Amino acid sequence: MRLENRALSFVINFLLGVSWAVMLLGALTSFLSLYHDSLVVAIVSAFIAAVPGLAGVLLLEHFITSKEKLHELKKQTRLLQRLLKE
């Protein structure tokens, strides 16, 4: 993980794993329960069942990138302030 806080990094990694698992389990169970009826319906329902897990992954990745951006901006601000003092 790219975050500097180890506890936050652990929680985010855990939640990312949970989101991927929810996505995979939702898609597989939905597909396997409906593929006997129709393949098209099974694929569509698998995609719909995967959406909550994928939304969780996207939200967590957005959180990570915003934290990285904030950290980088703080570093740049410190460097600019040091250059201004010199």
ChimeraX attribute file (.defattr): number of C-alpha atoms within 10 A of each C-alpha:
attribute: neighborCount
match mode: 1-to-1
recipient: residues
	/A:1	11
	/A:2	10
	/A:3	15
	/A:4	11
	/A:5	9
	/A:6	11
	/A:7	10
	/A:8	12
	/A:9	15
	/A:10	13
	/A:11	11
	/A:12	18
	/A:13	14
	/A:14	11
	/A:15	15
	/A:16	20
	/A:17	14
	/A:18	15
	/A:19	22
	/A:20	18
	/A:21	15
	/A:22	19
	/A:23	23
	/A:24	17
	/A:25	16
	/A:26	20
	/A:27	22
	/A:28	18
	/A:29	14
	/A:30	21
	/A:31	22
	/A:32	13
	/A:33	12
	/A:34	17
	/A:35	15
	/A:36	10
	/A:37	9
	/A:38	10
	/A:39	13
	/A:40	12
	/A:41	15
	/A:42	21
	/A:43	18
	/A:44	15
	/A:45	20
	/A:46	24
	/A:47	18
	/A:48	14
	/A:49	21
	/A:50	22
	/A:51	15
	/A:52	16
	/A:53	22
	/A:54	19
	/A:55	14
	/A:56	18
	/A:57	19
	/A:58	14
	/A:59	14
	/A:60	17
	/A:61	14
	/A:62	12
	/A:63	13
	/A:64	17
	/A:65	14
	/A:66	12
	/A:67	15
	/A:68	15
	/A:69	12
	/A:70	12
	/A:71	14
	/A:72	12
	/A:73	12
	/A:74	12
	/A:75	12
	/A:76	12
	/A:77	12
	/A:78	12
	/A:79	12
	/A:80	12
	/A:81	11
	/A:82	10
	/A:83	9
	/A:84	8
	/A:85	7
	/A:86	6
